Amino acid sequence: MKNPKIGLALGSGGARGFSHLGVIKVLEENGVPIDFIAGSSMGALIGTLYGAGQQVDHLYQLAKTFKRKYFLDFTVPKMGFIQGNRIKDYIQLFTYNKKLEAFHIPVGIVATNLYTGKKKVFTEGSPAEAVRASISIPGFFVPAQIGDELYIDGGVIDRVPVSVAKEMGADIVIAVDCSHFIVNTDIQSIYDVMLQSIDIMQDELVNYIGVDADVMLIPDVSNYSSRAYTNIMEIVEAGEKEAKQKLNQIFQCIEIWKEKKK
């Protein structure tokens, strides 16, 4: 019997996006295939590393040692504070210098074209350039230049890229949303202002258009800052917990799809 192609749509969320790792681990351990990955911002980073062929256990080790200093290469603030070359080098290293089209799992990386305001999905070329574009928080990162275009954070236009996973060929889409806005009075820096503003905007956008996933996972990471890369393994464990709770729903969805195809 034919099996459905399953797509994983990994949303933005800053440090909370490490919960995607926990989701991937549980799916893998329980035999849920991942045929396509679509990612925005932090979801693009995690999805790209996994799609390139990194083992989950190795990604857990990377998560334990991940520090914000890995992407803090400050520049004169004309269009952003962070140049972004350091994170590109990090991605290049851990994707084995592969092109996107050579990945073990096809990955679609979502960014926002700053000139046109339209969504751009990268499925070919340099994963380092594409992810660098997708994580480019406006005002924090210098916009990423690819060709003649400038790109910013994919979460600005598509926080949880379910439609991208479907366009890639997924029959069933499992979405992971870890970036819900919560009331936060701990605003101390321009970085806090920018991220809080984006969280508010993205939440309103999702509330307005909805997310048309077959299964929606929402890890309980609201107590963790999207800005502070601490408590990372607790965030990962929140992803594991949510995936385990939704396993029956995922398997039911797969069985319903098979029944319809008989």
Steps between C-alpha positions, in 0.01 A plus 500: 500500500624845413613712792437874521782746453539685828617857523627678809432874523733653758415849614702795624560562869858595578640287783160334543558345158727241659175323589497391134785264585292320759218459251733356236650254748160362606377470141817317400492265799138408429546432131323807367675579171599855417492541122510880478594785732389862468649747744484866595773671702608268784292225342707545184822462697395181680334353191804571285744330735279192521423496128870512419548170678591592857401228746256599774744403777763725346251786474422456869869541575514812285196637683668445838802700391324767293582854608373832372860603436494264198310763302607824669731667250417865556526760227442873468119521532383628165237235417557271798733428789612150400687431178400133490817348358572300814169313492546434128834333574334294774226379264745430218707280731210297637330446165816337362536768228204344318263687272133491599415282202742233627339470844391168646154652559370779271490827695317821410636809675267797529622860488334834433608715206557842651452679167176335388355382830444156348587157631805325360551126543854373448526133396826521307839659547689585817321401823722739692385797292136393512493446877692823555218672310226316687631592848565867417295668769428854372720758665711239676662322205617685192262382222644212301594581142453215253544603140345844456245452779495566874332252735383507860351256751262243349281522810399852399291362215442133592558403862400134455549409131235231459415609146866463401510140622186426298645663189810283538280191472389409853172310534493556876655798675608498864554859611696621801419846636720613788472875464171604655501853639469532876488807719858597579597805705873417503591737215850634558669548165441586136533127429212431742290769333555359152428138591197586711360707213551216253339250740191722524480546123546130424240397757243733348579368152458137606180582689365667188587242233525187717732205448363223278703208636380142530659477845605805699762473773537789744782425747453664838795739485323817606706522820824521300635808329534494124800728547707317763679183392485345846297201623532360149461136601182581692366658182599189302321282756184709460508408132538132588205516740269667250592255223435201726159638592408539134634165374158331501354790303784473247451124454124546468555762233725261308244217525215724384708603199568134415132409531406775256757372251371141499 
